[in-house]
């Protein structure tokens, strides 16, 4: 990190100098790029040092003093100055004498000695020629004793190869300057940050260079404070989203190398359950205090999890009521599961906030994987998905990322994104499953079942996409297409088999079709277009959709019934089963859910036939009798065996539907069944 960068210095900066490229590059003889805040201009330092160069050195290009500022009177020569003039040992300010054209060597030497900036003159061998008092105080030595010592050792330019190489290039004249930031230890024991600058003195033939050292500790401390404020959440004092992602990226980079660690990384991504209600009802000041209290408990969990390890998990607030715990060098899913469980346990105790006892829980998404091949974006996406699963699974729990479940989610998203376009491309088709009379086994009608011939995933059944279509509203155009196609096909069967009793077609309708479209108008238009009689169309709605609806849906069903269209309740017995509703709805058919019919199955146990669930037959018989008393007919779904068909027929069921008679088939196969029996009578 260079001396001009922001933020606290990483541990690596404590042992590595920072050299800015602009400071160590450039043609020899080029001037400095600029001055450092808090440091005298480089040109002034060169002019001051020029006057203390060893006697006899030629000096050119020195600035003349302004005429309005005459040089102060020359002080009487002391013993040390006399020795210097006579060629004796160097004084504390140096041994160089100024040129005759300068304002005078004594004032310049005095300015050099008294300068607050630590400076030293260095020869081409890197040895100190002279140093001022500030430099001596910085390194803890008398300036006169520094002469002849290697300058690089005094300001630690030897510990980093890049800095050492650049230093020698400046000494030998192949680079114009060096500027780097170093961490030094002050003689009194405290550490300080300094900015070291090395520039040649003019003219180059003089063979000397000026080494200046500026204390930048205060500036770096300010930068560190500003960075801390920028990287931490003011409410919880936890690292914020910016710092979290910085640490996450660094952890992934370090973990990918697997140098001394497990090479794995883990993340607990949590969201508080019920926090919004507290924030909305009690105010943001209470909400903020609650967040701060939650942060304290998360930090405690992180510290406990880090006991005996090289580092503790990083707890961070990502925004709102979302927090994260980042675990570097995790040891497996059990490690993360234990951490998530400890968080849930820690949040169980109520919080005392402003005289109130508040309780919140958390839903946690847990992800643990190899760092190699993982990006921060992919890890957060997985954690966010898993958090959503935890919410959907009931909240107040942790859920582990499941690749198979995620693949299903990705498939779901792919289906949603292409659903509407698939309708326009004609990727949907219909199959028909026979509805057979229980008494004579003849074909009475068919149920239209939609299939999606997806170019990537193959043929998809309705349970794969109908719910998606209802969620995004594409069920409305899809439903219109199914209705029109089924009615058109039923009319074609009627025309192709004029000698046979016409069969009805049953079409499933979602409740959103009733709310989002004019279903009555759509049905009337399709019937008029196809020429199909209303009595040959049956619309199926699920029990929960019909029983839980009011207003417009009920009015639409009544209008369809008045039109002559049959209304059937699908999967009856699995939803509300509200008998008072049943007596008032314009319904003509009940379709018993297949779970009741499966209870009619006989099982072989210890060589004897035993009924699987006798109660099912009693319930079904009661529902059939009730329906008949209300003037309704009953269809049993999922009829798969002759025994089931026989018992259903015996208790009065009207029609059956299931694999015993036929699987869903194409329209051509239904044409073959017309005029015959769908299945021999058991």
C-alpha positions as CSV (number, residue, x, y, z in Angstrom):
1,X,0.0,0.0,0.0
2,X,1.5,3.4,-1.0
3,X,1.7,6.3,1.3
4,X,-1.1,8.0,-0.6
5,X,-3.6,5.1,-0.4
6,X,-6.6,5.0,2.0
7,X,-7.4,2.6,4.8
8,X,-5.5,0.6,7.4
9,X,-2.4,-1.1,6.1
10,X,-2.6,-4.9,5.8
11,X,-0.2,-7.0,7.7
12,X,1.9,-7.4,4.6
13,X,2.7,-3.7,4.6
14,X,4.4,-4.1,7.9
15,X,7.2,-6.0,6.2
16,X,7.0,-4.7,2.7
17,X,7.7,-1.2,1.5
18,X,5.4,0.5,-0.9
19,X,7.0,2.1,-4.0
20,X,4.9,4.1,-6.3
21,X,5.7,3.5,-10.0
22,X,5.7,7.2,-10.8
23,X,8.3,7.8,-8.0
24,X,10.8,5.2,-9.1
25,X,10.6,5.5,-12.8
26,X,11.5,8.1,-15.3
27,X,14.7,9.2,-17.2
28,X,17.7,10.2,-15.1
29,X,17.8,13.8,-14.2
30,X,14.0,14.3,-14.3
31,X,12.7,16.4,-11.5
32,X,10.3,15.1,-8.8
33,X,6.7,14.6,-9.8
34,X,5.4,16.7,-6.9
35,X,5.6,17.5,-3.3
36,X,4.3,15.5,-0.4
37,X,1.7,17.0,2.0
38,X,3.5,18.2,5.1
39,X,6.9,18.0,3.5
40,X,8.9,20.9,2.1
41,X,9.1,21.2,-1.7
42,X,11.8,19.0,-3.1
43,X,13.5,21.9,-4.8
44,X,13.9,23.8,-1.5
45,X,15.4,20.7,0.1
46,X,17.9,20.4,-2.7
47,X,18.9,24.1,-2.4
48,X,19.4,23.8,1.4
49,X,21.4,20.6,1.1
50,X,23.6,22.1,-1.8
51,X,25.2,24.4,0.7
52,X,26.4,21.6,2.9
53,X,28.0,19.5,0.2
54,X,31.7,18.6,0.8
55,X,34.0,21.5,0.2
56,X,35.2,22.0,-3.3
57,X,32.0,20.6,-5.0
58,X,30.8,22.7,-7.8
59,X,27.3,24.1,-7.5
60,X,25.1,25.5,-10.2
61,X,21.5,26.5,-10.6
62,X,21.1,27.6,-7.0
63,X,18.3,30.1,-6.5
64,X,19.4,33.7,-5.5
65,X,17.8,35.0,-2.3
66,X,15.2,37.6,-2.9
67,X,16.6,41.2,-2.7
68,X,14.0,42.1,-0.1
69,X,15.2,39.4,2.3
70,X,18.8,40.0,3.1
71,X,20.7,37.3,4.8
72,X,20.9,37.5,8.6
73,X,24.1,38.5,10.2
74,X,26.6,35.7,10.2
75,X,27.0,34.4,13.8
76,X,30.4,34.2,15.4
77,X,32.3,31.1,14.5
78,X,32.2,28.5,17.2
79,X,34.6,25.7,17.8
80,X,32.8,23.2,15.7
81,X,32.4,25.7,12.8
82,X,36.1,26.5,12.9
83,X,36.9,22.8,12.8
84,X,34.6,22.4,9.8
85,X,36.2,25.3,7.9
86,X,39.6,23.9,8.6
87,X,38.6,20.5,7.3
88,X,38.0,19.0,10.7
89,X,35.3,16.5,11.7
90,X,31.8,17.2,10.6
91,X,29.4,19.1,12.9
92,X,25.9,18.1,13.5
93,X,24.7,19.9,10.4
94,X,27.3,18.5,8.0
95,X,30.7,19.3,6.7
96,X,29.8,20.9,3.4
97,X,30.6,24.5,2.7
98,X,28.5,26.7,0.4
99,X,29.7,28.2,-2.8
100,X,30.8,31.8,-2.9
101,X,27.8,32.9,-5.0
102,X,25.4,31.6,-2.4
103,X,24.0,33.8,0.4
104,X,26.5,32.2,2.8
105,X,27.1,28.7,4.1
106,X,26.3,29.4,7.7
107,X,22.6,30.4,7.3
108,X,22.0,27.5,4.9
109,X,23.7,25.0,7.2
110,X,21.7,26.4,10.1
111,X,18.4,26.0,8.1
112,X,19.4,22.4,7.2
113,X,20.1,21.6,10.8
114,X,16.9,23.2,12.2
115,X,14.6,21.9,9.5
116,X,11.7,19.8,10.9
117,X,11.9,17.5,8.0
118,X,14.4,14.7,8.5
119,X,17.1,15.0,5.8
120,X,20.5,13.4,5.0
121,X,22.9,13.8,2.2
122,X,24.0,10.4,0.7
123,X,26.8,9.6,-1.7
124,X,26.6,7.3,-4.7
125,X,27.7,4.4,-2.5
126,X,24.6,4.9,-0.3
127,X,26.6,6.2,2.7
128,X,25.5,9.1,4.8
129,X,27.6,12.2,4.2
130,X,25.7,14.4,6.6
131,X,22.3,14.5,8.4
132,X,20.3,17.1,10.3
133,X,19.0,16.9,13.8
134,X,15.5,15.8,12.8
135,X,17.1,12.8,11.0
136,X,19.1,11.9,14.1
137,X,16.1,12.1,16.4
138,X,14.2,9.9,13.9
139,X,16.8,7.1,14.0
140,X,17.9,7.7,17.6
141,X,21.5,8.7,16.9
142,X,23.7,11.8,17.0
143,X,23.8,13.2,13.5
144,X,27.6,13.4,13.5
145,X,27.8,9.7,14.2
146,X,25.7,8.8,11.2
147,X,28.4,9.8,8.7
148,X,29.6,6.8,6.7
149,X,26.6,4.6,7.7
150,X,24.5,2.9,5.0
151,X,21.4,5.0,4.6
152,X,19.4,2.0,3.5
153,X,19.8,0.3,6.8
154,X,18.7,3.4,8.7
155,X,15.3,3.6,6.9
156,X,14.8,-0.1,6.1
157,X,15.2,-0.1,2.3
158,X,16.8,-3.5,2.2
159,X,13.9,-5.8,3.3
160,X,12.1,-5.6,0.0
161,X,13.7,-6.6,-3.2
162,X,11.8,-4.2,-5.4
163,X,12.6,-1.2,-3.2
164,X,16.2,-2.3,-2.9
165,X,16.5,-2.5,-6.7
166,X,14.9,0.9,-7.2
167,X,17.1,2.4,-4.6
168,X,20.3,1.2,-6.3
169,X,19.0,2.5,-9.7
170,X,18.6,6.0,-8.2
171,X,22.1,5.8,-6.7
172,X,23.6,4.9,-10.0
173,X,21.7,7.5,-12.0
174,X,19.4,5.2,-14.0
175,X,16.3,6.4,-12.2
176,X,15.3,9.9,-11.3
177,X,13.9,9.4,-7.8
178,X,12.5,6.9,-5.3
179,X,9.6,7.4,-3.0
180,X,8.2,4.7,-0.8
181,X,6.3,4.2,2.5
182,X,8.0,2.4,5.4
183,X,7.1,1.2,8.8
184,X,9.9,2.2,11.2
185,X,10.3,1.7,14.9
186,X,11.0,4.9,16.8
187,X,13.8,4.9,19.4
188,X,11.2,5.4,22.2
189,X,9.6,2.1,21.1
190,X,6.5,3.2,19.2
191,X,6.0,2.5,15.5
192,X,5.5,5.1,12.9
193,X,4.9,5.4,9.2
194,X,7.3,7.5,7.1
195,X,7.5,8.4,3.5
196,X,11.1,8.1,2.2
197,X,12.2,10.2,-0.8
198,X,15.6,10.0,-2.5
199,X,16.5,12.5,-5.3
200,X,19.9,13.4,-6.8
201,X,21.3,16.8,-5.9
202,X,22.1,19.2,-8.8
203,X,24.4,19.0,-10.7
204,X,24.5,15.2,-11.2
205,X,28.3,15.4,-11.3
206,X,28.3,16.3,-7.6
207,X,27.7,12.6,-6.8
208,X,25.4,13.3,-3.9
209,X,21.7,12.7,-3.2
210,X,19.2,14.0,-0.8
211,X,17.4,11.5,1.4
212,X,14.3,13.0,3.2
213,X,12.0,11.2,5.6
214,X,8.5,12.6,6.4
215,X,6.4,11.3,9.3
216,X,3.0,10.4,7.7
217,X,1.6,8.5,10.8
218,X,-1.1,11.1,11.5
219,X,-2.3,11.0,7.9
220,X,-2.4,7.2,7.8
221,X,-4.3,7.2,11.1
222,X,-6.8,9.6,9.7
223,X,-7.1,7.4,6.6
224,X,-7.6,4.3,8.8
225,X,-10.4,6.1,10.8
226,X,-12.1,7.2,7.6
227,X,-11.9,3.7,6.2
228,X,-13.3,2.2,9.4
229,X,-16.3,4.5,9.2
230,X,-16.7,3.7,5.5
231,X,-16.4,-0.1,6.1
232,X,-18.5,-0.5,9.2
233,X,-22.2,-0.3,9.9
234,X,-23.0,2.7,12.3
235,X,-25.9,0.9,14.0
236,X,-24.3,-2.5,14.8
237,X,-20.6,-1.6,14.6
238,X,-20.2,-4.7,12.4
239,X,-18.4,-4.8,9.1
240,X,-20.7,-3.6,6.4
241,X,-21.5,-5.1,2.9
242,X,-18.4,-3.5,1.3
243,X,-15.9,-4.8,3.8
244,X,-17.7,-8.2,3.8
245,X,-17.3,-8.6,0.1
246,X,-13.7,-7.4,0.3
247,X,-12.9,-10.1,2.9
248,X,-14.9,-12.7,1.0
249,X,-12.9,-12.1,-2.2
250,X,-9.7,-12.2,-0.3
251,X,-10.7,-15.4,1.4
252,X,-11.7,-17.1,-1.9
253,X,-8.3,-16.0,-3.4
254,X,-6.4,-17.4,-0.4
255,X,-8.5,-20.5,-0.1
256,X,-8.0,-21.4,-3.8
257,X,-4.3,-21.7,-3.1
258,X,-4.8,-24.1,-0.2
259,X,-1.6,-23.0,1.4
260,X,-1.7,-24.4,4.9
261,X,-5.5,-24.4,5.1
262,X,-8.4,-26.6,4.2
263,X,-9.1,-24.8,0.9
264,X,-12.8,-24.6,1.8
265,X,-15.1,-21.7,2.7
266,X,-18.5,-21.5,4.4
267,X,-21.2,-18.9,4.7
268,X,-24.2,-18.5,7.0
269,X,-26.6,-16.0,5.5
270,X,-29.4,-15.1,7.8
271,X,-32.5,-12.9,7.9
272,X,-34.5,-12.0,11.0
273,X,-38.1,-13.3,11.1
274,X,-40.6,-10.8,12.2
275,X,-38.3,-7.8,12.4
276,X,-40.3,-5.7,10.0
277,X,-43.4,-5.9,12.2
278,X,-41.3,-4.7,15.2
279,X,-39.7,-1.9,13.2
280,X,-43.1,-0.7,11.8
281,X,-45.0,-0.8,15.1
282,X,-42.4,0.3,17.7
283,X,-40.3,2.6,15.5
284,X,-36.9,2.6,13.9
285,X,-35.1,3.6,17.2
286,X,-36.3,0.4,18.8
287,X,-35.5,-1.6,15.6
288,X,-32.0,-0.2,15.6
289,X,-31.4,-1.2,19.2
290,X,-32.7,-4.6,18.5
291,X,-30.3,-5.0,15.5
292,X,-27.4,-3.9,17.7
293,X,-28.4,-6.5,20.3
294,X,-28.6,-9.2,17.7
295,X,-25.1,-8.2,16.4
296,X,-23.7,-8.7,19.9
297,X,-25.0,-12.2,20.0
298,X,-23.8,-13.0,16.6
299,X,-20.3,-11.7,17.5
300,X,-20.4,-14.0,20.6
301,X,-21.3,-17.0,18.4
302,X,-18.5,-16.1,16.0
303,X,-16.0,-15.8,18.9
304,X,-17.1,-19.1,20.4
305,X,-16.8,-20.8,16.9
306,X,-13.3,-19.4,16.5
307,X,-12.0,-20.8,19.8
308,X,-9.0,-23.0,19.2
309,X,-8.8,-22.0,15.5
310,X,-6.5,-19.5,13.7
311,X,-9.4,-17.1,13.1
312,X,-13.0,-16.6,14.1
313,X,-15.8,-16.2,11.6
314,X,-16.5,-12.7,10.4
315,X,-19.9,-11.4,11.4
316,X,-21.2,-8.6,9.1
317,X,-24.5,-6.8,8.5
318,X,-25.3,-6.8,4.8
319,X,-28.3,-4.4,5.1
320,X,-31.7,-4.2,6.7
321,X,-32.2,-7.2,8.9
322,X,-29.7,-9.4,6.9
323,X,-26.5,-10.6,8.4
324,X,-23.8,-13.0,7.4
325,X,-21.1,-15.2,9.1
326,X,-18.1,-15.9,6.9
327,X,-16.0,-18.9,7.8
328,X,-12.6,-19.3,6.2
329,X,-10.9,-22.7,6.1
330,X,-14.1,-24.5,7.1
331,X,-13.9,-28.2,7.8
332,X,-17.2,-29.3,6.2
333,X,-20.9,-28.9,6.3
334,X,-21.0,-30.1,10.0
335,X,-18.8,-27.1,10.9
336,X,-21.3,-24.6,9.3
337,X,-24.3,-26.5,10.6
338,X,-23.0,-26.2,14.2
339,X,-22.5,-22.5,13.8
340,X,-26.0,-22.0,12.4
341,X,-27.5,-24.0,15.2
342,X,-25.6,-21.9,17.8
343,X,-27.0,-18.7,16.2
344,X,-30.6,-20.1,16.4
345,X,-30.0,-21.0,20.0
346,X,-28.5,-17.6,20.8
347,X,-31.6,-15.8,19.4
348,X,-34.1,-17.8,21.3
349,X,-33.8,-15.7,24.5
350,X,-35.9,-12.5,24.4
351,X,-34.2,-9.1,24.0
352,X,-34.7,-6.4,26.6
353,X,-35.1,-3.2,24.5
354,X,-36.5,0.0,25.9
355,X,-38.3,-1.7,28.7
356,X,-39.9,-4.3,26.3
357,X,-39.2,-8.0,25.9
358,X,-38.9,-8.6,22.2
359,X,-38.4,-11.9,20.5
360,X,-37.1,-12.6,17.0
361,X,-36.0,-15.7,15.2
362,X,-33.8,-16.2,12.1
363,X,-33.9,-18.1,8.9
364,X,-30.4,-19.2,7.8
365,X,-29.1,-20.3,4.5
366,X,-25.9,-22.4,4.8
367,X,-23.4,-22.9,2.0
368,X,-20.1,-24.7,2.3
369,X,-17.8,-25.7,-0.5
370,X,-14.3,-25.7,-2.0
371,X,-12.9,-22.2,-2.5
372,X,-11.3,-23.2,-5.8
373,X,-13.6,-22.5,-8.7
374,X,-16.0,-20.5,-6.6
375,X,-16.7,-16.8,-7.0
376,X,-18.2,-14.3,-4.5
377,X,-21.2,-13.9,-6.7
378,X,-21.9,-17.6,-7.0
379,X,-21.5,-18.1,-3.3
380,X,-23.9,-15.3,-2.4
381,X,-26.4,-16.5,-5.0
382,X,-26.3,-20.0,-3.5
383,X,-26.7,-18.5,0.1
384,X,-29.6,-16.3,-1.0
385,X,-31.4,-19.2,-2.6
386,X,-30.8,-21.4,0.5
387,X,-32.1,-18.6,2.7
388,X,-35.3,-18.5,0.6
389,X,-35.7,-22.2,1.1
390,X,-35.3,-21.8,4.9
391,X,-38.1,-19.2,4.8
392,X,-40.3,-21.4,2.6
393,X,-39.7,-24.4,4.9
394,X,-41.2,-22.7,7.9
395,X,-38.7,-20.1,9.2
396,X,-36.7,-20.2,12.4
397,X,-34.4,-22.8,11.0
398,X,-31.3,-23.3,8.9
399,X,-31.2,-25.0,5.5
400,X,-28.2,-26.5,3.8
401,X,-27.6,-25.7,0.1
402,X,-28.7,-28.7,-2.0
403,X,-27.3,-28.8,-5.6
404,X,-30.3,-31.0,-6.8
405,X,-32.8,-28.6,-5.3
406,X,-31.0,-25.7,-6.9
407,X,-31.0,-27.5,-10.3
408,X,-34.7,-27.8,-10.0
409,X,-35.0,-24.1,-9.2
410,X,-32.8,-23.3,-12.2
411,X,-35.1,-25.4,-14.3
412,X,-38.1,-23.8,-12.9
413,X,-36.7,-20.4,-13.7
414,X,-35.8,-21.5,-17.3
415,X,-39.4,-22.7,-17.7
416,X,-40.9,-19.4,-16.4
417,X,-38.7,-17.3,-18.8
418,X,-39.8,-19.3,-21.8
419,X,-43.5,-20.1,-21.0
420,X,-45.2,-17.2,-22.8
421,X,-43.0,-17.6,-25.9
422,X,-43.8,-21.3,-25.9
423,X,-47.5,-20.6,-26.3
424,X,-46.8,-18.5,-29.4
425,X,-44.4,-21.1,-30.8
426,X,-47.1,-23.8,-30.5
427,X,-45.0,-26.1,-28.1
428,X,-48.1,-27.2,-26.3
429,X,-50.3,-30.2,-27.2
430,X,-53.3,-32.0,-25.7
431,X,-53.8,-35.6,-24.6
432,X,-57.1,-37.1,-23.5
433,X,-57.9,-39.6,-20.7
434,X,-61.3,-41.5,-21.0
435,X,-64.1,-41.1,-18.5
436,X,-65.9,-44.4,-18.5
437,X,-69.4,-45.4,-17.2
438,X,-69.0,-47.7,-14.3
439,X,-72.2,-49.6,-15.2
440,X,-71.6,-50.5,-18.8
441,X,-67.9,-49.6,-19.4
442,X,-68.7,-47.3,-22.3
443,X,-66.8,-44.1,-23.0
444,X,-68.8,-41.1,-21.7
445,X,-66.3,-38.3,-22.0
446,X,-62.6,-37.3,-21.9
447,X,-60.5,-35.0,-19.8
448,X,-58.2,-32.8,-21.8
449,X,-54.6,-32.8,-20.3
450,X,-52.0,-30.4,-21.6
451,X,-48.4,-31.3,-22.4
452,X,-45.5,-29.1,-23.0
453,X,-43.1,-30.4,-25.7
454,X,-40.1,-28.5,-24.4
455,X,-37.1,-28.4,-26.8
456,X,-34.7,-28.8,-24.0
457,X,-36.5,-30.8,-21.2
458,X,-38.7,-33.0,-23.4
459,X,-42.4,-33.7,-22.7
460,X,-43.5,-32.0,-19.5
461,X,-46.7,-32.9,-17.6
462,X,-49.0,-30.1,-16.1
463,X,-47.6,-30.5,-12.6
464,X,-44.3,-29.1,-14.0
465,X,-45.6,-25.8,-15.4
466,X,-49.2,-25.1,-14.5
467,X,-48.4,-23.5,-11.2
468,X,-45.7,-21.4,-12.9
469,X,-48.3,-20.3,-15.5
470,X,-50.7,-19.3,-12.7
471,X,-48.0,-17.3,-10.9
472,X,-47.0,-15.2,-13.9
473,X,-50.4,-14.9,-15.5
474,X,-49.6,-16.9,-18.6
475,X,-52.3,-19.4,-17.6
476,X,-54.9,-17.0,-19.2
477,X,-53.6,-17.2,-22.8
478,X,-52.7,-20.9,-22.3
479,X,-56.1,-21.6,-20.8
480,X,-57.8,-20.0,-23.8
481,X,-55.8,-22.2,-26.2
482,X,-56.6,-25.4,-24.2
483,X,-60.3,-24.5,-24.2
484,X,-60.5,-23.8,-27.9
485,X,-58.4,-26.8,-28.9
486,X,-60.4,-29.3,-26.7
487,X,-63.8,-28.0,-27.9
488,X,-62.7,-28.1,-31.5
489,X,-61.6,-31.7,-31.1
490,X,-64.8,-32.7,-29.3
491,X,-66.8,-31.3,-32.2
492,X,-64.7,-33.2,-34.7
493,X,-65.3,-36.5,-32.9
494,X,-69.0,-35.7,-33.0
495,X,-68.9,-35.1,-36.7
496,X,-66.7,-38.2,-37.4
497,X,-69.0,-40.5,-35.4
498,X,-72.6,-39.4,-36.1
499,X,-74.0,-42.7,-35.1
500,X,-72.6,-42.7,-31.6
501,X,-73.7,-40.7,-28.6
502,X,-71.5,-37.6,-28.5
503,X,-68.9,-37.6,-25.7
504,X,-68.2,-34.5,-23.5
505,X,-64.8,-32.9,-23.0
506,X,-63.7,-31.8,-19.6
507,X,-61.2,-28.9,-19.3
508,X,-59.4,-27.8,-16.2
509,X,-59.8,-24.1,-15.3
510,X,-57.6,-22.2,-12.9
511,X,-59.2,-19.7,-10.6
512,X,-57.0,-16.9,-12.0
513,X,-58.6,-17.4,-15.3
514,X,-61.9,-16.4,-13.7
515,X,-60.4,-13.3,-12.0
516,X,-58.0,-12.1,-14.8
517,X,-60.2,-12.8,-17.9
518,X,-63.8,-12.9,-18.9
519,X,-64.2,-16.6,-18.7
520,X,-67.9,-16.6,-19.6
521,X,-67.3,-14.5,-22.7
522,X,-64.3,-16.8,-23.7
523,X,-66.4,-20.0,-23.4
524,X,-69.4,-18.5,-25.3
525,X,-67.0,-17.4,-28.1
526,X,-65.3,-20.8,-28.4
527,X,-68.6,-22.7,-28.4
528,X,-70.0,-20.4,-31.1
529,X,-66.8,-20.8,-33.1
530,X,-66.6,-24.6,-32.9
531,X,-70.3,-25.4,-32.9
532,X,-70.0,-27.6,-29.8
533,X,-73.1,-27.8,-27.7
534,X,-72.7,-26.3,-24.2
535,X,-73.8,-29.6,-22.6
536,X,-70.7,-31.3,-24.1
537,X,-68.3,-29.1,-22.3
538,X,-67.4,-29.6,-18.6
539,X,-65.1,-27.2,-16.7
540,X,-63.1,-28.5,-13.8
541,X,-62.0,-26.4,-10.8
542,X,-60.2,-27.6,-7.7
543,X,-62.2,-27.8,-4.5
544,X,-60.1,-25.1,-2.8
545,X,-60.5,-22.7,-5.7
546,X,-64.3,-23.1,-5.8
547,X,-65.0,-23.3,-2.0
548,X,-62.8,-20.4,-1.1
549,X,-64.0,-18.1,-3.8
550,X,-66.8,-15.6,-3.7
551,X,-68.1,-12.7,-5.7
552,X,-67.0,-12.8,-9.3
553,X,-65.9,-16.5,-9.5
554,X,-69.2,-17.7,-8.2
555,X,-71.1,-15.3,-10.5
556,X,-69.1,-16.6,-13.5
557,X,-69.8,-20.3,-12.5
558,X,-73.5,-19.5,-12.2
559,X,-73.5,-17.8,-15.7
560,X,-71.7,-20.8,-17.2
561,X,-74.2,-23.2,-15.6
562,X,-77.1,-21.2,-16.9
563,X,-75.5,-21.5,-20.3
564,X,-75.6,-25.3,-20.1
565,X,-71.9,-25.9,-19.4
566,X,-71.2,-28.5,-16.7
567,X,-69.2,-27.6,-13.6
568,X,-67.1,-30.2,-11.8
569,X,-65.2,-30.0,-8.6
570,X,-61.8,-31.7,-9.0
571,X,-60.0,-33.5,-6.2
572,X,-63.0,-33.4,-3.9
573,X,-62.3,-34.4,-0.4
574,X,-58.8,-32.9,-0.1
575,X,-59.6,-29.3,0.5
576,X,-62.3,-27.4,2.3
577,X,-65.1,-30.1,1.9
578,X,-67.6,-27.4,2.9
579,X,-71.0,-29.1,2.5
580,X,-72.9,-25.8,2.9
581,X,-71.0,-24.4,0.0
582,X,-71.7,-27.5,-2.0
583,X,-75.4,-27.1,-1.7
584,X,-75.3,-23.6,-3.1
585,X,-72.7,-23.8,-5.8
586,X,-73.8,-24.4,-9.4
587,X,-72.0,-27.8,-9.5
588,X,-73.0,-30.9,-11.5
589,X,-70.2,-33.3,-10.9
590,X,-67.9,-34.3,-8.0
591,X,-64.6,-35.9,-8.9
592,X,-63.3,-37.9,-5.9
593,X,-59.6,-37.6,-5.2
594,X,-57.5,-40.6,-6.0
595,X,-56.2,-40.9,-2.4
596,X,-59.7,-42.3,-1.4
597,X,-59.8,-44.7,-4.3
598,X,-56.4,-46.2,-3.5
599,X,-57.8,-47.2,-0.1
600,X,-60.0,-49.7,-2.0
601,X,-56.9,-51.8,-2.8
602,X,-56.7,-55.3,-1.4
603,X,-53.4,-56.5,0.0
604,X,-52.1,-60.0,0.5
605,X,-50.9,-60.4,4.1
606,X,-49.9,-63.8,5.6
607,X,-51.6,-65.5,2.7
608,X,-55.0,-63.8,3.3
609,X,-56.6,-60.9,1.5
610,X,-56.9,-57.8,3.7
611,X,-58.4,-54.5,3.0
612,X,-55.8,-51.7,3.1
613,X,-58.1,-49.0,4.7
614,X,-61.7,-49.9,5.4
615,X,-62.5,-46.4,6.5
616,X,-61.9,-45.1,3.0
617,X,-64.7,-47.2,1.5
618,X,-67.1,-45.9,4.2
619,X,-66.2,-42.3,3.5
620,X,-66.5,-42.7,-0.3
621,X,-69.8,-44.4,0.0
622,X,-71.1,-41.6,2.2
623,X,-69.9,-38.9,-0.2
624,X,-71.5,-40.7,-3.2
625,X,-74.8,-41.0,-1.4
626,X,-74.6,-37.3,-0.4
627,X,-73.8,-36.2,-4.0
628,X,-76.7,-38.2,-5.4
629,X,-79.1,-36.7,-2.9
630,X,-77.9,-33.3,-4.1
631,X,-78.5,-34.3,-7.7
632,X,-74.8,-34.6,-8.6
633,X,-72.9,-37.3,-10.4
634,X,-69.7,-38.8,-9.1
635,X,-66.4,-39.6,-10.9
636,X,-63.7,-41.6,-9.2
637,X,-60.1,-40.8,-10.2
638,X,-57.1,-43.1,-10.2
639,X,-59.0,-46.3,-10.8
640,X,-56.2,-48.8,-11.4
641,X,-57.5,-52.3,-10.6
642,X,-60.6,-54.3,-11.3
643,X,-61.2,-54.7,-7.6
644,X,-61.4,-51.0,-7.2
645,X,-63.8,-50.7,-10.1
646,X,-66.0,-53.4,-8.8
647,X,-66.3,-51.9,-5.3
648,X,-66.9,-48.4,-6.7
649,X,-69.6,-49.7,-8.9
650,X,-71.2,-51.5,-6.0
651,X,-71.5,-48.4,-3.9
652,X,-73.0,-46.4,-6.7
653,X,-70.1,-44.4,-8.4
654,X,-71.2,-43.1,-11.8
655,X,-68.0,-42.9,-13.8
656,X,-64.4,-43.8,-13.4
657,X,-61.1,-42.5,-14.7
658,X,-57.7,-44.2,-14.4
659,X,-55.1,-46.5,-15.9
660,X,-57.5,-49.4,-15.7
661,X,-59.3,-47.9,-18.6
662,X,-56.6,-46.0,-20.4
663,X,-53.6,-43.7,-19.9
664,X,-53.8,-40.2,-21.5
665,X,-53.7,-40.8,-25.2
666,X,-53.8,-38.8,-28.4
667,X,-57.0,-37.7,-30.1
668,X,-56.7,-40.5,-32.8
669,X,-56.7,-43.1,-30.1
670,X,-60.0,-41.7,-28.6
671,X,-61.5,-42.0,-32.1
672,X,-60.7,-45.8,-32.0
673,X,-62.4,-46.1,-28.6
674,X,-65.7,-44.5,-29.8
675,X,-68.3,-47.1,-30.5
676,X,-66.6,-49.7,-28.3
677,X,-65.8,-50.2,-24.7
678,X,-62.9,-48.5,-23.0
679,X,-62.3,-51.5,-20.9
680,X,-64.0,-54.8,-20.4
681,X,-66.5,-54.7,-17.5
682,X,-64.8,-56.2,-14.5
